[in-house]
Amino acid sequence: MSDTIEPLLVDLVAWIAKEPRDYFETMDAWRTSCPRLPVWEEANARGLVTPTRATDGRAMVCVFGQGQAFLKSRT
């Protein structure tokens, strides 16, 4: 699975790193029902993305320390 999911993890983390994303937008774009390709779940498990709240109360997803280091090591 690692060979398949690593490029997708890079894509997901890079997409979120461009700007904080709304949680629901992220789920629409990245959640999968395929048990063999759990990109969102793997990114969360590795701590590459961080769910947070915006000042207006919206659920957001951001990239901080581990996610930034992950991107840096892959580019």
mmCIF file of the N, C-alpha and C atoms, coordinates in Angstrom:
data_MODEL
# 
_entry.id   MODEL 
# 
loop_
_atom_site.group_PDB 
_atom_site.id 
_atom_site.type_symbol 
_atom_site.label_atom_id 
_atom_site.label_alt_id 
_atom_site.label_comp_id 
_atom_site.label_asym_id 
_atom_site.label_entity_id 
_atom_site.label_seq_id 
_atom_site.pdbx_PDB_ins_code 
_atom_site.Cartn_x 
_atom_site.Cartn_y 
_atom_site.Cartn_z 
_atom_site.occupancy 
_atom_site.B_iso_or_equiv 
_atom_site.pdbx_formal_charge 
_atom_site.auth_seq_id 
_atom_site.auth_comp_id 
_atom_site.auth_asym_id 
_atom_site.auth_atom_id 
_atom_site.pdbx_PDB_model_num 
ATOM 1   N N  . MET A 1 1  ? 0.817   -1.187 0.000  1.00 0.00 ? 1  MET A N  1 
ATOM 2   C CA . MET A 1 1  ? 0.000   0.000  0.000  1.00 0.00 ? 1  MET A CA 1 
ATOM 3   C C  . MET A 1 1  ? 0.866   1.258  0.000  1.00 0.00 ? 1  MET A C  1 
ATOM 4   N N  . SER A 1 2  ? 2.026   1.217  0.634  1.00 0.00 ? 2  SER A N  1 
ATOM 5   C CA . SER A 1 2  ? 2.861   2.397  0.785  1.00 0.00 ? 2  SER A CA 1 
ATOM 6   C C  . SER A 1 2  ? 3.220   3.027  -0.559 1.00 0.00 ? 2  SER A C  1 
ATOM 7   N N  . ASP A 1 3  ? 3.539   2.204  -1.564 1.00 0.00 ? 3  ASP A N  1 
ATOM 8   C CA . ASP A 1 3  ? 3.890   2.747  -2.873 1.00 0.00 ? 3  ASP A CA 1 
ATOM 9   C C  . ASP A 1 3  ? 2.723   3.484  -3.505 1.00 0.00 ? 3  ASP A C  1 
ATOM 10  N N  . THR A 1 4  ? 1.529   3.026  -3.247 1.00 0.00 ? 4  THR A N  1 
ATOM 11  C CA . THR A 1 4  ? 0.332   3.635  -3.825 1.00 0.00 ? 4  THR A CA 1 
ATOM 12  C C  . THR A 1 4  ? -0.087  4.880  -3.076 1.00 0.00 ? 4  THR A C  1 
ATOM 13  N N  . ILE A 1 5  ? -0.011  4.846  -1.777 1.00 0.00 ? 5  ILE A N  1 
ATOM 14  C CA . ILE A 1 5  ? -0.578  5.934  -0.978 1.00 0.00 ? 5  ILE A CA 1 
ATOM 15  C C  . ILE A 1 5  ? 0.377   7.118  -0.785 1.00 0.00 ? 5  ILE A C  1 
ATOM 16  N N  . GLU A 1 6  ? 1.665   6.907  -0.819 1.00 0.00 ? 6  GLU A N  1 
ATOM 17  C CA . GLU A 1 6  ? 2.609   8.005  -0.569 1.00 0.00 ? 6  GLU A CA 1 
ATOM 18  C C  . GLU A 1 6  ? 2.406   9.195  -1.514 1.00 0.00 ? 6  GLU A C  1 
ATOM 19  N N  . PRO A 1 7  ? 2.317   8.990  -2.836 1.00 0.00 ? 7  PRO A N  1 
ATOM 20  C CA . PRO A 1 7  ? 2.091   10.156 -3.710 1.00 0.00 ? 7  PRO A CA 1 
ATOM 21  C C  . PRO A 1 7  ? 0.759   10.857 -3.423 1.00 0.00 ? 7  PRO A C  1 
ATOM 22  N N  . LEU A 1 8  ? -0.251  10.099 -3.047 1.00 0.00 ? 8  LEU A N  1 
ATOM 23  C CA . LEU A 1 8  ? -1.545  10.695 -2.722 1.00 0.00 ? 8  LEU A CA 1 
ATOM 24  C C  . LEU A 1 8  ? -1.477  11.484 -1.424 1.00 0.00 ? 8  LEU A C  1 
ATOM 25  N N  . LEU A 1 9  ? -0.705  10.997 -0.461 1.00 0.00 ? 9  LEU A N  1 
ATOM 26  C CA . LEU A 1 9  ? -0.510  11.745 0.783  1.00 0.00 ? 9  LEU A CA 1 
ATOM 27  C C  . LEU A 1 9  ? 0.183   13.070 0.505  1.00 0.00 ? 9  LEU A C  1 
ATOM 28  N N  . VAL A 1 10 ? 1.194   13.035 -0.357 1.00 0.00 ? 10 VAL A N  1 
ATOM 29  C CA . VAL A 1 10 ? 1.883   14.274 -0.725 1.00 0.00 ? 10 VAL A CA 1 
ATOM 30  C C  . VAL A 1 10 ? 0.893   15.240 -1.354 1.00 0.00 ? 10 VAL A C  1 
ATOM 31  N N  . ASP A 1 11 ? 0.064   14.752 -2.266 1.00 0.00 ? 11 ASP A N  1 
ATOM 32  C CA . ASP A 1 11 ? -0.937  15.612 -2.917 1.00 0.00 ? 11 ASP A CA 1 
ATOM 33  C C  . ASP A 1 11 ? -1.905  16.213 -1.905 1.00 0.00 ? 11 ASP A C  1 
ATOM 34  N N  . LEU A 1 12 ? -2.417  15.388 -1.009 1.00 0.00 ? 12 LEU A N  1 
ATOM 35  C CA . LEU A 1 12 ? -3.364  15.861 -0.003 1.00 0.00 ? 12 LEU A CA 1 
ATOM 36  C C  . LEU A 1 12 ? -2.739  16.915 0.905  1.00 0.00 ? 12 LEU A C  1 
ATOM 37  N N  . VAL A 1 13 ? -1.570  16.610 1.448  1.00 0.00 ? 13 VAL A N  1 
ATOM 38  C CA . VAL A 1 13 ? -0.927  17.537 2.387  1.00 0.00 ? 13 VAL A CA 1 
ATOM 39  C C  . VAL A 1 13 ? -0.543  18.834 1.675  1.00 0.00 ? 13 VAL A C  1 
ATOM 40  N N  . ALA A 1 14 ? -0.054  18.746 0.450  1.00 0.00 ? 14 ALA A N  1 
ATOM 41  C CA . ALA A 1 14 ? 0.306   19.952 -0.307 1.00 0.00 ? 14 ALA A CA 1 
ATOM 42  C C  . ALA A 1 14 ? -0.932  20.797 -0.593 1.00 0.00 ? 14 ALA A C  1 
ATOM 43  N N  . TRP A 1 15 ? -2.034  20.149 -0.916 1.00 0.00 ? 15 TRP A N  1 
ATOM 44  C CA . TRP A 1 15 ? -3.282  20.861 -1.202 1.00 0.00 ? 15 TRP A CA 1 
ATOM 45  C C  . TRP A 1 15 ? -3.757  21.636 0.028  1.00 0.00 ? 15 TRP A C  1 
ATOM 46  N N  . ILE A 1 16 ? -3.690  20.993 1.185  1.00 0.00 ? 16 ILE A N  1 
ATOM 47  C CA . ILE A 1 16 ? -4.113  21.656 2.417  1.00 0.00 ? 16 ILE A CA 1 
ATOM 48  C C  . ILE A 1 16 ? -3.097  22.710 2.845  1.00 0.00 ? 16 ILE A C  1 
ATOM 49  N N  . ALA A 1 17 ? -1.816  22.464 2.594  1.00 0.00 ? 17 ALA A N  1 
ATOM 50  C CA . ALA A 1 17 ? -0.774  23.409 3.010  1.00 0.00 ? 17 ALA A CA 1 
ATOM 51  C C  . ALA A 1 17 ? -0.870  24.737 2.260  1.00 0.00 ? 17 ALA A C  1 
ATOM 52  N N  . LYS A 1 18 ? -1.446  24.735 1.053  1.00 0.00 ? 18 LYS A N  1 
ATOM 53  C CA . LYS A 1 18 ? -1.587  25.986 0.298  1.00 0.00 ? 18 LYS A CA 1 
ATOM 54  C C  . LYS A 1 18 ? -2.397  27.014 1.075  1.00 0.00 ? 18 LYS A C  1 
ATOM 55  N N  . GLU A 1 19 ? -3.429  26.538 1.745  1.00 0.00 ? 19 GLU A N  1 
ATOM 56  C CA . GLU A 1 19 ? -4.275  27.400 2.573  1.00 0.00 ? 19 GLU A CA 1 
ATOM 57  C C  . GLU A 1 19 ? -5.131  26.493 3.451  1.00 0.00 ? 19 GLU A C  1 
ATOM 58  N N  . PRO A 1 20 ? -5.470  26.933 4.650  1.00 0.00 ? 20 PRO A N  1 
ATOM 59  C CA . PRO A 1 20 ? -6.354  26.114 5.475  1.00 0.00 ? 20 PRO A CA 1 
ATOM 60  C C  . PRO A 1 20 ? -7.642  25.814 4.705  1.00 0.00 ? 20 PRO A C  1 
ATOM 61  N N  . ARG A 1 21 ? -8.075  24.587 4.797  1.00 0.00 ? 21 ARG A N  1 
ATOM 62  C CA . ARG A 1 21 ? -9.267  24.159 4.060  1.00 0.00 ? 21 ARG A CA 1 
ATOM 63  C C  . ARG A 1 21 ? -10.412 23.886 5.007  1.00 0.00 ? 21 ARG A C  1 
ATOM 64  N N  . ASP A 1 22 ? -11.586 24.177 4.549  1.00 0.00 ? 22 ASP A N  1 
ATOM 65  C CA . ASP A 1 22 ? -12.797 23.830 5.271  1.00 0.00 ? 22 ASP A CA 1 
ATOM 66  C C  . ASP A 1 22 ? -12.864 22.299 5.371  1.00 0.00 ? 22 ASP A C  1 
ATOM 67  N N  . TYR A 1 23 ? -13.217 21.803 6.539  1.00 0.00 ? 23 TYR A N  1 
ATOM 68  C CA . TYR A 1 23 ? -13.273 20.358 6.760  1.00 0.00 ? 23 TYR A CA 1 
ATOM 69  C C  . TYR A 1 23 ? -14.202 19.673 5.759  1.00 0.00 ? 23 TYR A C  1 
ATOM 70  N N  . PHE A 1 24 ? -15.351 20.259 5.518  1.00 0.00 ? 24 PHE A N  1 
ATOM 71  C CA . PHE A 1 24 ? -16.326 19.634 4.620  1.00 0.00 ? 24 PHE A CA 1 
ATOM 72  C C  . PHE A 1 24 ? -15.841 19.647 3.170  1.00 0.00 ? 24 PHE A C  1 
ATOM 73  N N  . GLU A 1 25 ? -15.157 20.706 2.778  1.00 0.00 ? 25 GLU A N  1 
ATOM 74  C CA . GLU A 1 25 ? -14.534 20.759 1.450  1.00 0.00 ? 25 GLU A CA 1 
ATOM 75  C C  . GLU A 1 25 ? -13.495 19.650 1.325  1.00 0.00 ? 25 GLU A C  1 
ATOM 76  N N  . THR A 1 26 ? -12.713 19.475 2.371  1.00 0.00 ? 26 THR A N  1 
ATOM 77  C CA . THR A 1 26 ? -11.679 18.439 2.367  1.00 0.00 ? 26 THR A CA 1 
ATOM 78  C C  . THR A 1 26 ? -12.297 17.053 2.264  1.00 0.00 ? 26 THR A C  1 
ATOM 79  N N  . MET A 1 27 ? -13.353 16.827 3.012  1.00 0.00 ? 27 MET A N  1 
ATOM 80  C CA . MET A 1 27 ? -14.013 15.522 2.957  1.00 0.00 ? 27 MET A CA 1 
ATOM 81  C C  . MET A 1 27 ? -14.598 15.255 1.568  1.00 0.00 ? 27 MET A C  1 
ATOM 82  N N  . ASP A 1 28 ? -15.187 16.260 0.964  1.00 0.00 ? 28 ASP A N  1 
ATOM 83  C CA . ASP A 1 28 ? -15.728 16.087 -0.386 1.00 0.00 ? 28 ASP A CA 1 
ATOM 84  C C  . ASP A 1 28 ? -14.633 15.728 -1.380 1.00 0.00 ? 28 ASP A C  1 
ATOM 85  N N  . ALA A 1 29 ? -13.487 16.354 -1.219 1.00 0.00 ? 29 ALA A N  1 
ATOM 86  C CA . ALA A 1 29 ? -12.409 16.154 -2.181 1.00 0.00 ? 29 ALA A CA 1 
ATOM 87  C C  . ALA A 1 29 ? -11.572 14.902 -1.920 1.00 0.00 ? 29 ALA A C  1 
ATOM 88  N N  . TRP A 1 30 ? -11.416 14.489 -0.666 1.00 0.00 ? 30 TRP A N  1 
ATOM 89  C CA . TRP A 1 30 ? -10.423 13.461 -0.352 1.00 0.00 ? 30 TRP A CA 1 
ATOM 90  C C  . TRP A 1 30 ? -10.923 12.210 0.336  1.00 0.00 ? 30 TRP A C  1 
ATOM 91  N N  . ARG A 1 31 ? -12.074 12.200 0.907  1.00 0.00 ? 31 ARG A N  1 
ATOM 92  C CA . ARG A 1 31 ? -12.518 10.984 1.595  1.00 0.00 ? 31 ARG A CA 1 
ATOM 93  C C  . ARG A 1 31 ? -12.766 9.904  0.557  1.00 0.00 ? 31 ARG A C  1 
ATOM 94  N N  . THR A 1 32 ? -12.454 8.698  0.934  1.00 0.00 ? 32 THR A N  1 
ATOM 95  C CA . THR A 1 32 ? -12.656 7.581  0.018  1.00 0.00 ? 32 THR A CA 1 
ATOM 96  C C  . THR A 1 32 ? -13.416 6.484  0.729  1.00 0.00 ? 32 THR A C  1 
ATOM 97  N N  . SER A 1 33 ? -14.183 5.748  -0.015 1.00 0.00 ? 33 SER A N  1 
ATOM 98  C CA . SER A 1 33 ? -14.871 4.595  0.563  1.00 0.00 ? 33 SER A CA 1 
ATOM 99  C C  . SER A 1 33 ? -14.097 3.309  0.294  1.00 0.00 ? 33 SER A C  1 
ATOM 100 N N  . CYS A 1 34 ? -12.952 3.445  -0.370 1.00 0.00 ? 34 CYS A N  1 
ATOM 101 C CA . CYS A 1 34 ? -12.146 2.271  -0.694 1.00 0.00 ? 34 CYS A CA 1 
ATOM 102 C C  . CYS A 1 34 ? -11.263 1.908  0.500  1.00 0.00 ? 34 CYS A C  1 
ATOM 103 N N  . PRO A 1 35 ? -11.446 0.743  1.101  1.00 0.00 ? 35 PRO A N  1 
ATOM 104 C CA . PRO A 1 35 ? -10.646 0.370  2.276  1.00 0.00 ? 35 PRO A CA 1 
ATOM 105 C C  . PRO A 1 35 ? -9.173  0.148  1.949  1.00 0.00 ? 35 PRO A C  1 
ATOM 106 N N  . ARG A 1 36 ? -8.834  0.001  0.691  1.00 0.00 ? 36 ARG A N  1 
ATOM 107 C CA . ARG A 1 36 ? -7.433  -0.205 0.324  1.00 0.00 ? 36 ARG A CA 1 
ATOM 108 C C  . ARG A 1 36 ? -6.685  1.101  0.088  1.00 0.00 ? 36 ARG A C  1 
ATOM 109 N N  . LEU A 1 37 ? -7.377  2.211  0.069  1.00 0.00 ? 37 LEU A N  1 
ATOM 110 C CA . LEU A 1 37 ? -6.749  3.486  -0.234 1.00 0.00 ? 37 LEU A CA 1 
ATOM 111 C C  . LEU A 1 37 ? -7.256  4.579  0.702  1.00 0.00 ? 37 LEU A C  1 
ATOM 112 N N  . PRO A 1 38 ? -6.977  4.457  1.973  1.00 0.00 ? 38 PRO A N  1 
ATOM 113 C CA . PRO A 1 38 ? -7.502  5.410  2.969  1.00 0.00 ? 38 PRO A CA 1 
ATOM 114 C C  . PRO A 1 38 ? -6.602  6.640  3.134  1.00 0.00 ? 38 PRO A C  1 
ATOM 115 N N  . VAL A 1 39 ? -6.558  7.507  2.147  1.00 0.00 ? 39 VAL A N  1 
ATOM 116 C CA . VAL A 1 39 ? -5.639  8.644  2.160  1.00 0.00 ? 39 VAL A CA 1 
ATOM 117 C C  . VAL A 1 39 ? -5.915  9.572  3.340  1.00 0.00 ? 39 VAL A C  1 
ATOM 118 N N  . TRP A 1 40 ? -7.144  9.985  3.506  1.00 0.00 ? 40 TRP A N  1 
ATOM 119 C CA . TRP A 1 40 ? -7.488  10.883 4.610  1.00 0.00 ? 40 TRP A CA 1 
ATOM 120 C C  . TRP A 1 40 ? -7.176  10.235 5.956  1.00 0.00 ? 40 TRP A C  1 
ATOM 121 N N  . GLU A 1 41 ? -7.562  8.990  6.117  1.00 0.00 ? 41 GLU A N  1 
ATOM 122 C CA . GLU A 1 41 ? -7.331  8.298  7.380  1.00 0.00 ? 41 GLU A CA 1 
ATOM 123 C C  . GLU A 1 41 ? -5.836  8.156  7.676  1.00 0.00 ? 41 GLU A C  1 
ATOM 124 N N  . GLU A 1 42 ? -5.047  7.857  6.658  1.00 0.00 ? 42 GLU A N  1 
ATOM 125 C CA . GLU A 1 42 ? -3.597  7.716  6.840  1.00 0.00 ? 42 GLU A CA 1 
ATOM 126 C C  . GLU A 1 42 ? -2.955  9.059  7.191  1.00 0.00 ? 42 GLU A C  1 
ATOM 127 N N  . ALA A 1 43 ? -3.381  10.117 6.552  1.00 0.00 ? 43 ALA A N  1 
ATOM 128 C CA . ALA A 1 43 ? -2.838  11.444 6.865  1.00 0.00 ? 43 ALA A CA 1 
ATOM 129 C C  . ALA A 1 43 ? -3.127  11.823 8.311  1.00 0.00 ? 43 ALA A C  1 
ATOM 130 N N  . ASN A 1 44 ? -4.302  11.507 8.786  1.00 0.00 ? 44 ASN A N  1 
ATOM 131 C CA . ASN A 1 44 ? -4.651  11.766 10.188 1.00 0.00 ? 44 ASN A CA 1 
ATOM 132 C C  . ASN A 1 44 ? -3.839  10.902 11.131 1.00 0.00 ? 44 ASN A C  1 
ATOM 133 N N  . ALA A 1 45 ? -3.737  9.620  10.814 1.00 0.00 ? 45 ALA A N  1 
ATOM 134 C CA . ALA A 1 45 ? -3.003  8.696  11.678 1.00 0.00 ? 45 ALA A CA 1 
ATOM 135 C C  . ALA A 1 45 ? -1.534  9.099  11.821 1.00 0.00 ? 45 ALA A C  1 
ATOM 136 N N  . ARG A 1 46 ? -0.965  9.638  10.772 1.00 0.00 ? 46 ARG A N  1 
ATOM 137 C CA . ARG A 1 46 ? 0.439   10.069 10.802 1.00 0.00 ? 46 ARG A CA 1 
ATOM 138 C C  . ARG A 1 46 ? 0.612   11.472 11.375 1.00 0.00 ? 46 ARG A C  1 
ATOM 139 N N  . GLY A 1 47 ? -0.480  12.159 11.639 1.00 0.00 ? 47 GLY A N  1 
ATOM 140 C CA . GLY A 1 47 ? -0.395  13.518 12.170 1.00 0.00 ? 47 GLY A CA 1 
ATOM 141 C C  . GLY A 1 47 ? 0.034   14.542 11.130 1.00 0.00 ? 47 GLY A C  1 
ATOM 142 N N  . LEU A 1 48 ? -0.231  14.269 9.850  1.00 0.00 ? 48 LEU A N  1 
ATOM 143 C CA . LEU A 1 48 ? 0.174   15.168 8.777  1.00 0.00 ? 48 LEU A CA 1 
ATOM 144 C C  . LEU A 1 48 ? -0.794  16.321 8.586  1.00 0.00 ? 48 LEU A C  1 
ATOM 145 N N  . VAL A 1 49 ? -2.032  16.137 8.978  1.00 0.00 ? 49 VAL A N  1 
ATOM 146 C CA . VAL A 1 49 ? -3.049  17.178 8.895  1.00 0.00 ? 49 VAL A CA 1 
ATOM 147 C C  . VAL A 1 49 ? -3.652  17.364 10.282 1.00 0.00 ? 49 VAL A C  1 
ATOM 148 N N  . THR A 1 50 ? -4.144  18.576 10.529 1.00 0.00 ? 50 THR A N  1 
ATOM 149 C CA . THR A 1 50 ? -4.659  18.899 11.855 1.00 0.00 ? 50 THR A CA 1 
ATOM 150 C C  . THR A 1 50 ? -6.044  19.534 11.750 1.00 0.00 ? 50 THR A C  1 
ATOM 151 N N  . PRO A 1 51 ? -7.055  18.857 12.265 1.00 0.00 ? 51 PRO A N  1 
ATOM 152 C CA . PRO A 1 51 ? -8.376  19.495 12.333 1.00 0.00 ? 51 PRO A CA 1 
ATOM 153 C C  . PRO A 1 51 ? -8.331  20.617 13.364 1.00 0.00 ? 51 PRO A C  1 
ATOM 154 N N  . THR A 1 52 ? -8.979  21.718 13.084 1.00 0.00 ? 52 THR A N  1 
ATOM 155 C CA . THR A 1 52 ? -8.987  22.870 13.981 1.00 0.00 ? 52 THR A CA 1 
ATOM 156 C C  . THR A 1 52 ? -10.275 23.652 13.773 1.00 0.00 ? 52 THR A C  1 
ATOM 157 N N  . ARG A 1 53 ? -10.468 24.715 14.515 1.00 0.00 ? 53 ARG A N  1 
ATOM 158 C CA . ARG A 1 53 ? -11.642 25.587 14.368 1.00 0.00 ? 53 ARG A CA 1 
ATOM 159 C C  . ARG A 1 53 ? -11.181 26.971 13.969 1.00 0.00 ? 53 ARG A C  1 
ATOM 160 N N  . ALA A 1 54 ? -11.857 27.556 13.010 1.00 0.00 ? 54 ALA A N  1 
ATOM 161 C CA . ALA A 1 54 ? -11.604 28.946 12.627 1.00 0.00 ? 54 ALA A CA 1 
ATOM 162 C C  . ALA A 1 54 ? -12.233 29.851 13.682 1.00 0.00 ? 54 ALA A C  1 
ATOM 163 N N  . THR A 1 55 ? -11.875 31.109 13.663 1.00 0.00 ? 55 THR A N  1 
ATOM 164 C CA . THR A 1 55 ? -12.430 32.044 14.648 1.00 0.00 ? 55 THR A CA 1 
ATOM 165 C C  . THR A 1 55 ? -13.939 32.202 14.502 1.00 0.00 ? 55 THR A C  1 
ATOM 166 N N  . ASP A 1 56 ? -14.448 31.905 13.305 1.00 0.00 ? 56 ASP A N  1 
ATOM 167 C CA . ASP A 1 56 ? -15.904 31.987 13.110 1.00 0.00 ? 56 ASP A CA 1 
ATOM 168 C C  . ASP A 1 56 ? -16.606 30.673 13.445 1.00 0.00 ? 56 ASP A C  1 
ATOM 169 N N  . GLY A 1 57 ? -15.857 29.688 13.960 1.00 0.00 ? 57 GLY A N  1 
ATOM 170 C CA . GLY A 1 57 ? -16.438 28.429 14.390 1.00 0.00 ? 57 GLY A CA 1 
ATOM 171 C C  . GLY A 1 57 ? -16.445 27.323 13.354 1.00 0.00 ? 57 GLY A C  1 
ATOM 172 N N  . ARG A 1 58 ? -16.048 27.639 12.109 1.00 0.00 ? 58 ARG A N  1 
ATOM 173 C CA . ARG A 1 58 ? -16.030 26.594 11.074 1.00 0.00 ? 58 ARG A CA 1 
ATOM 174 C C  . ARG A 1 58 ? -14.960 25.549 11.361 1.00 0.00 ? 58 ARG A C  1 
ATOM 175 N N  . ALA A 1 59 ? -15.270 24.305 11.042 1.00 0.00 ? 59 ALA A N  1 
ATOM 176 C CA . ALA A 1 59 ? -14.293 23.224 11.147 1.00 0.00 ? 59 ALA A CA 1 
ATOM 177 C C  . ALA A 1 59 ? -13.324 23.347 9.981  1.00 0.00 ? 59 ALA A C  1 
ATOM 178 N N  . MET A 1 60 ? -12.032 23.366 10.286 1.00 0.00 ? 60 MET A N  1 
ATOM 179 C CA . MET A 1 60 ? -11.003 23.549 9.275  1.00 0.00 ? 60 MET A CA 1 
ATOM 180 C C  . MET A 1 60 ? -9.974  22.426 9.369  1.00 0.00 ? 60 MET A C  1 
ATOM 181 N N  . VAL A 1 61 ? -9.160  22.310 8.328  1.00 0.00 ? 61 VAL A N  1 
ATOM 182 C CA . VAL A 1 61 ? -8.048  21.370 8.314  1.00 0.00 ? 61 VAL A CA 1 
ATOM 183 C C  . VAL A 1 61 ? -6.812  22.162 7.909  1.00 0.00 ? 61 VAL A C  1 
ATOM 184 N N  . CYS A 1 62 ? -5.730  22.015 8.677  1.00 0.00 ? 62 CYS A N  1 
ATOM 185 C CA . CYS A 1 62 ? -4.490  22.743 8.428  1.00 0.00 ? 62 CYS A CA 1 
ATOM 186 C C  . CYS A 1 62 ? -3.315  21.771 8.440  1.00 0.00 ? 62 CYS A C  1 
ATOM 187 N N  . VAL A 1 63 ? -2.185  22.263 7.980  1.00 0.00 ? 63 VAL A N  1 
ATOM 188 C CA . VAL A 1 63 ? -0.940  21.503 8.014  1.00 0.00 ? 63 VAL A CA 1 
ATOM 189 C C  . VAL A 1 63 ? 0.030   22.261 8.907  1.00 0.00 ? 63 VAL A C  1 
ATOM 190 N N  . PHE A 1 64 ? 0.559   21.570 9.919  1.00 0.00 ? 64 PHE A N  1 
ATOM 191 C CA . PHE A 1 64 ? 1.534   22.170 10.820 1.00 0.00 ? 64 PHE A CA 1 
ATOM 192 C C  . PHE A 1 64 ? 2.812   21.340 10.797 1.00 0.00 ? 64 PHE A C  1 
ATOM 193 N N  . GLY A 1 65 ? 3.520   21.286 11.881 1.00 0.00 ? 65 GLY A N  1 
ATOM 194 C CA . GLY A 1 65 ? 4.831   20.655 12.011 1.00 0.00 ? 65 GLY A CA 1 
ATOM 195 C C  . GLY A 1 65 ? 5.089   19.381 11.233 1.00 0.00 ? 65 GLY A C  1 
ATOM 196 N N  . GLN A 1 66 ? 4.451   18.286 11.622 1.00 0.00 ? 66 GLN A N  1 
ATOM 197 C CA . GLN A 1 66 ? 4.713   16.992 10.979 1.00 0.00 ? 66 GLN A CA 1 
ATOM 198 C C  . GLN A 1 66 ? 4.357   17.017 9.502  1.00 0.00 ? 66 GLN A C  1 
ATOM 199 N N  . GLY A 1 67 ? 3.259   17.642 9.161  1.00 0.00 ? 67 GLY A N  1 
ATOM 200 C CA . GLY A 1 67 ? 2.851   17.722 7.762  1.00 0.00 ? 67 GLY A CA 1 
ATOM 201 C C  . GLY A 1 67 ? 3.817   18.549 6.941  1.00 0.00 ? 67 GLY A C  1 
ATOM 202 N N  . GLN A 1 68 ? 4.294   19.648 7.495  1.00 0.00 ? 68 GLN A N  1 
ATOM 203 C CA . GLN A 1 68 ? 5.258   20.487 6.787  1.00 0.00 ? 68 GLN A CA 1 
ATOM 204 C C  . GLN A 1 68 ? 6.582   19.751 6.601  1.00 0.00 ? 68 GLN A C  1 
ATOM 205 N N  . ALA A 1 69 ? 7.015   19.036 7.627  1.00 0.00 ? 69 ALA A N  1 
ATOM 206 C CA . ALA A 1 69 ? 8.254   18.249 7.518  1.00 0.00 ? 69 ALA A CA 1 
ATOM 207 C C  . ALA A 1 69 ? 8.095   17.140 6.481  1.00 0.00 ? 69 ALA A C  1 
ATOM 208 N N  . PHE A 1 70 ? 6.925   16.521 6.452  1.00 0.00 ? 70 PHE A N  1 
ATOM 209 C CA . PHE A 1 70 ? 6.637   15.476 5.470  1.00 0.00 ? 70 PHE A CA 1 
ATOM 210 C C  . PHE A 1 70 ? 6.765   16.041 4.052  1.00 0.00 ? 70 PHE A C  1 
ATOM 211 N N  . LEU A 1 71 ? 6.148   17.183 3.801  1.00 0.00 ? 71 LEU A N  1 
ATOM 212 C CA . LEU A 1 71 ? 6.230   17.800 2.468  1.00 0.00 ? 71 LEU A CA 1 
ATOM 213 C C  . LEU A 1 71 ? 7.662   18.158 2.114  1.00 0.00 ? 71 LEU A C  1 
ATOM 214 N N  . LYS A 1 72 ? 8.371   18.745 3.044  1.00 0.00 ? 72 LYS A N  1 
ATOM 215 C CA . LYS A 1 72 ? 9.754   19.152 2.798  1.00 0.00 ? 72 LYS A CA 1 
ATOM 216 C C  . LYS A 1 72 ? 10.628  17.955 2.437  1.00 0.00 ? 72 LYS A C  1 
ATOM 217 N N  . SER A 1 73 ? 10.384  16.832 3.063  1.00 0.00 ? 73 SER A N  1 
ATOM 218 C CA . SER A 1 73 ? 11.198  15.641 2.793  1.00 0.00 ? 73 SER A CA 1 
ATOM 219 C C  . SER A 1 73 ? 10.841  14.981 1.467  1.00 0.00 ? 73 SER A C  1 
ATOM 220 N N  . ARG A 1 74 ? 9.720   15.350 0.879  1.00 0.00 ? 74 ARG A N  1 
ATOM 221 C CA . ARG A 1 74 ? 9.276   14.732 -0.387 1.00 0.00 ? 74 ARG A CA 1 
ATOM 222 C C  . ARG A 1 74 ? 9.449   15.647 -1.590 1.00 0.00 ? 74 ARG A C  1 
ATOM 223 N N  . THR A 1 75 ? 9.910   16.885 -1.378 1.00 0.00 ? 75 THR A N  1 
ATOM 224 C CA . THR A 1 75 ? 10.054  17.801 -2.518 1.00 0.00 ? 75 THR A CA 1 
ATOM 225 C C  . THR A 1 75 ? 11.485  18.208 -2.733 1.00 0.00 ? 75 THR A C  1 
# 
